[in-house]
Amino acid sequence: MRLFGRRSEPGEPVDGIADFWAWWAEARPRADALLEAGDAIGLAEEIAPAVTALDPALVWDITPGKTAQQALIVSSAGNPELRPLAHRWALAAPPPDELWEFHPSRQANPGAMELTLDVGGHEFDLDKLVLGLRVPKGTPRIDVAAYHPIFPDLEDETRIEATMLALDWLLGEDEVARWVGEIVAASFQPLDAVAAVHLPSVVADLASEYQEEQWALMEGQTASGARLIATTRYPLRPVDYPLFDQHIAITLPYIDADDDGLPAGGSSAALREFEERLAYRIDRLNGTAVLAAHMSAEGARVLHVYADPSGDAAIHAKELIVGWEEGPARVDVVSDPGWIAISPFLS
């Protein structure tokens, strides 16, 4: 309908998913009529207030659908705090039909390279977009420097918006969040630039290196200077678990420690046994929780579990710590859609 989806006006965030879909059932005939008439302004005036009621920071758009004629997209626009809301909105949507389907993020467009759009009064045709691509050593992301012949004539903000939209159409918004790192909209062509059409295959090659479950071992220091050891999933990204916005921190004090305060001897064995029992419980939760990372320092290990709050992961965690015998264990449960508690380990 337009180059960039209309952003809702500021207001109080409201998680009104059921209200939205009740409104949609009532408003659908009007939306269909406006769509058929090609009345983009009227359609925007119809939809924008309903999206605002969900959360004013959400972005919406209407694009050609995969199987339906049109797709209504309500997206977090890369904001991890809002991604769970957008995905729950889509899960509650009615089944797709011939006219409408619904998505919580922009989808890859198979015909992206044939698109030409007006950007700042200039033709932005994706077949002229080129990309400088770099994979920093040891990282699961591709840094992108984008260039188009019209970029030298555009403001910085317009260039980056056009670049972000192009990447979303080439890969899909969630794939951009998974695999793309630094993004630069350049006013000059990068060295060794390649046509944008090659980006999906480059990303697929990178993704193939991480198909199997991997863990990374990290070392650091606590605020007091004590040695800290962390083990995390790798890559570790909230976009892979969009409904897991409940943070469950399990703290286990241990008795046997080395000179650095890290687990040793019988405590190491007890911690491994606890993690095995925790993993077994998580496996039984049918994909509604994940052990993201654990950290050990100063005589305690903290296991970070993220879960769908509609599931029973927190209950299982509280049941498990009852049997811990090396000190007063505890479970802390909070909402953390952006995975802020483990942000230093996100990759």
C-alpha positions in Angstrom: 0.0 0.0 0.0 2.9 2.3 0.7 6.7 2.2 0.9 6.7 2.1 4.7 3.9 0.8 6.9 2.1 3.5 8.8 3.4 3.7 12.4 0.7 4.0 15.0 0.3 7.3 16.9 1.7 7.4 20.5 -0.6 6.2 23.3 -0.8 3.8 26.2 0.3 0.2 25.2 -2.6 -2.2 25.6 -2.3 -6.0 25.0 -5.8 -6.2 23.4 -5.3 -9.1 21.1 -8.8 -10.5 21.6 -10.2 -7.0 21.2 -8.3 -6.6 17.9 -9.7 -9.8 16.4 -13.2 -8.9 17.6 -12.8 -5.6 15.9 -11.5 -7.3 12.7 -14.6 -9.5 12.5 -16.8 -6.5 12.6 -14.6 -4.3 10.4 -13.7 -6.9 7.8 -16.5 -6.0 5.3 -15.4 -2.3 5.4 -11.7 -3.3 4.9 -12.6 -5.5 2.0 -14.6 -2.8 0.3 -11.8 -0.2 0.8 -9.2 -2.6 -0.5 -11.3 -3.4 -3.6 -11.8 0.4 -4.2 -8.0 1.0 -3.9 -8.6 3.5 -1.1 -5.3 3.3 0.7 -6.0 6.3 2.9 -9.4 5.0 4.0 -7.9 1.6 4.8 -5.1 3.2 6.8 -7.7 5.2 8.8 -9.6 2.0 9.5 -6.7 -0.2 10.6 -4.3 2.2 12.4 -6.4 2.8 15.5 -6.8 -0.9 16.0 -3.1 -1.5 15.8 -2.5 1.5 18.2 -4.7 -0.3 20.7 -2.4 -3.3 20.6 0.7 -1.1 21.2 1.5 2.3 19.7 5.0 1.2 18.7 3.9 -1.6 16.5 4.1 -1.1 12.7 1.6 -2.4 10.2 1.7 -3.0 6.5 -0.4 -4.6 3.7 1.5 -6.6 1.1 0.7 -9.3 -1.4 0.1 -12.6 0.4 1.8 -15.9 -0.1 -1.5 -17.8 -0.7 -4.1 -15.1 -0.1 -4.4 -11.9 -2.2 -3.2 -9.7 0.6 -1.2 -10.1 3.9 -1.9 -7.9 6.9 1.4 -7.6 8.8 1.6 -6.3 12.3 5.3 -6.2 13.2 7.6 -5.2 16.1 9.9 -3.6 13.5 12.9 -5.3 15.1 12.0 -4.3 18.7 12.5 -7.5 20.8 10.3 -6.1 23.5 7.3 -6.2 21.2 8.1 -9.3 19.2 6.1 -11.7 21.5 3.0 -9.4 21.2 3.2 -9.5 17.4 3.6 -13.2 17.3 0.7 -13.8 19.7 -1.4 -11.5 17.6 -0.7 -13.6 14.6 -1.3 -16.9 16.4 -4.8 -15.6 17.4 -5.6 -14.6 13.8 -8.4 -16.3 11.9 -7.4 -18.9 9.3 -6.2 -17.4 6.0 -8.7 -17.3 3.2 -8.6 -16.2 -0.5 -8.3 -12.5 0.4 -6.4 -12.2 3.7 -3.5 -13.8 5.6 -1.7 -12.5 8.6 1.9 -12.3 9.7 3.9 -11.0 12.7 6.8 -9.8 10.5 7.5 -8.8 6.9 7.9 -11.9 4.7 10.5 -12.5 2.0 9.1 -11.5 -1.4 10.1 -13.9 -4.2 9.6 -11.1 -6.7 11.7 -8.6 -4.8 14.2 -8.0 -7.6 11.4 -6.9 -9.9 10.1 -4.2 -7.6 10.5 -0.5 -8.2 9.4 2.0 -5.6 9.4 5.7 -5.2 11.9 6.8 -2.5 12.2 10.5 -1.9 11.2 11.2 -5.5 13.7 8.7 -6.9 13.1 5.3 -8.4 14.4 2.6 -6.1 14.6 -0.6 -8.2 16.0 -3.5 -6.3 17.8 -4.9 -9.3 20.3 -2.0 -9.0 20.9 -2.5 -5.3 24.4 -3.9 -4.5 25.7 -5.1 -1.2 29.1 -5.3 0.5 29.0 -8.4 2.6 31.4 -9.4 5.5 31.2 -12.1 8.0 33.4 -11.1 11.0 35.5 -14.0 12.2 33.8 -16.2 14.8 30.4 -14.5 14.5 27.1 -15.9 13.2 26.1 -12.7 11.4 26.7 -10.9 8.1 27.5 -7.2 8.1 25.9 -5.5 5.2 26.9 -2.2 3.4 24.1 -1.4 0.9 24.5 0.9 -2.1 22.0 2.1 -4.7 22.7 4.8 -7.4 20.0 7.0 -5.8 21.6 6.9 -2.3 23.9 9.9 -2.8 20.8 12.0 -3.4 19.0 10.8 -0.3 19.1 11.8 3.4 20.7 9.3 5.7 17.4 8.3 7.4 15.7 7.7 4.0 18.7 5.6 2.8 18.6 3.3 5.9 14.8 2.9 5.7 15.0 1.9 2.1 17.9 -0.5 2.9 15.9 -2.1 5.8 12.9 -2.6 3.6 14.9 -4.1 0.9 16.6 -6.6 3.3 13.2 -7.5 4.7 11.9 -8.3 1.2 15.0 -10.2 0.3 15.2 -12.3 3.5 12.1 -11.7 5.6 12.2 -9.6 8.7 12.9 -12.5 11.1 15.8 -13.8 9.0 17.3 -10.3 9.0 17.1 -10.3 12.9 18.8 -13.8 12.9 21.6 -13.4 10.5 22.3 -9.7 9.7 24.6 -7.7 11.9 25.7 -4.2 11.2 23.8 -2.4 8.5 25.2 0.6 6.6 23.4 2.5 3.8 26.4 3.8 1.9 26.6 6.9 -0.3 29.3 5.2 -2.4 29.7 1.6 -3.7 31.5 -0.8 -1.4 34.5 -2.7 -2.7 33.7 -6.2 -3.9 30.0 -5.5 -3.8 27.6 -8.1 -5.1 24.1 -7.9 -6.5 21.5 -8.0 -3.8 19.9 -11.0 -5.4 22.8 -13.1 -3.9 22.1 -12.2 -0.3 19.6 -15.1 0.5 22.2 -17.7 -0.7 25.0 -16.2 1.3 22.7 -16.2 4.4 21.8 -19.8 3.7 25.5 -20.8 3.6 26.1 -19.1 6.9 23.0 -20.7 8.5 24.1 -24.2 7.4 27.0 -23.9 9.8 24.6 -23.6 12.8 22.0 -26.3 12.1 23.2 -28.5 15.0 22.8 -27.4 18.6 26.0 -25.6 19.7 27.1 -24.1 23.0 29.8 -21.6 23.7 32.0 -21.3 26.9 32.8 -17.8 28.0 34.8 -16.3 30.8 34.7 -13.0 32.6 34.5 -11.3 36.0 31.8 -10.4 38.4 31.3 -6.8 39.6 33.6 -7.6 42.5 36.3 -9.0 40.3 35.7 -12.7 40.9 36.1 -15.2 38.0 32.9 -16.0 36.1 32.3 -18.9 33.7 29.2 -18.9 31.4 27.9 -21.5 29.0 25.4 -20.3 26.5 23.5 -21.6 23.4 25.2 -20.4 20.3 23.9 -18.5 18.4 21.6 -17.2 21.2 18.8 -15.0 19.9 15.3 -14.1 21.1 14.0 -14.1 17.6 14.3 -17.9 17.6 11.9 -18.1 20.5 9.4 -15.3 20.0 6.9 -16.4 22.6 9.5 -17.0 25.3 9.2 -13.8 27.2 9.2 -15.2 30.8 12.6 -15.3 32.4 13.1 -18.1 35.0 16.4 -17.7 36.9 17.3 -20.8 39.0 20.0 -20.0 41.6 21.9 -23.0 43.1 24.5 -22.4 45.8 27.2 -25.0 45.8 29.6 -26.3 48.5 32.7 -27.6 46.7 34.5 -24.7 45.0 38.0 -24.1 43.7 40.1 -21.1 44.6 38.2 -19.0 42.1 34.9 -19.8 43.6 33.9 -22.1 40.7 32.3 -25.5 41.2 34.5 -28.5 41.9 34.3 -32.1 43.1 31.0 -33.3 44.3 29.3 -30.0 43.5 30.2 -30.2 39.8 28.5 -33.6 39.7 25.5 -32.4 41.5 25.1 -29.5 39.2 25.4 -31.7 36.1 22.7 -34.0 37.6 20.4 -31.1 38.2 20.8 -29.8 34.7 20.0 -33.3 33.3 16.8 -33.3 35.4 16.0 -29.8 34.2 16.6 -30.7 30.6 14.3 -33.7 31.0 11.5 -31.5 32.4 12.0 -29.0 29.5 11.8 -31.7 26.9 8.4 -32.7 28.4 7.1 -29.1 28.0 6.6 -29.6 24.2 8.8 -26.7 23.0 7.5 -24.1 25.5 10.8 -23.4 27.3 14.6 -23.4 26.7 17.7 -23.4 28.8 19.5 -20.4 27.3 22.6 -20.1 29.5 24.1 -20.8 32.9 26.7 -18.9 34.8 28.9 -19.9 37.8 30.7 -17.5 40.1 31.4 -16.9 43.8 29.8 -20.2 45.0 26.6 -20.1 43.0 25.3 -21.2 39.6 22.4 -19.4 37.9 20.5 -21.2 35.2 18.6 -18.9 32.8 15.5 -20.5 31.4 13.2 -18.6 29.0 9.6 -19.8 28.6 6.2 -19.2 27.2 4.3 -17.9 30.3 1.2 -19.9 29.4 3.2 -23.1 30.1 4.4 -24.7 33.3 8.1 -24.2 33.1 8.2 -22.0 36.3 6.3 -24.7 38.2 8.7 -27.4 37.1 11.7 -25.2 38.2 10.2 -24.6 41.6 9.6 -28.4 42.0 13.1 -29.2 41.0 14.9 -27.0 43.5 13.2 -28.7 46.4 15.7 -31.5 46.1 18.8 -29.3 46.1 20.9 -30.0 49.1 23.9 -27.7 48.9 22.2 -24.5 50.1 19.0 -22.4 49.8 18.1 -22.6 46.1 15.6 -20.1 44.7 13.6 -19.4 41.5 13.0 -15.9 40.3 10.4 -15.4 37.6 10.0 -12.1 35.7 8.8 -10.9 32.3 11.8 -10.2 30.0 10.7 -10.2 26.3 14.0 -8.6 25.3 16.2 -11.2 27.2 17.8 -8.3 28.9 19.0 -10.5 31.8 21.4 -12.3 29.5 22.0 -9.6 26.9 25.8 -9.8 27.2 25.5 -13.4 25.8 23.2 -12.7 22.9 24.7 -13.3 19.5 
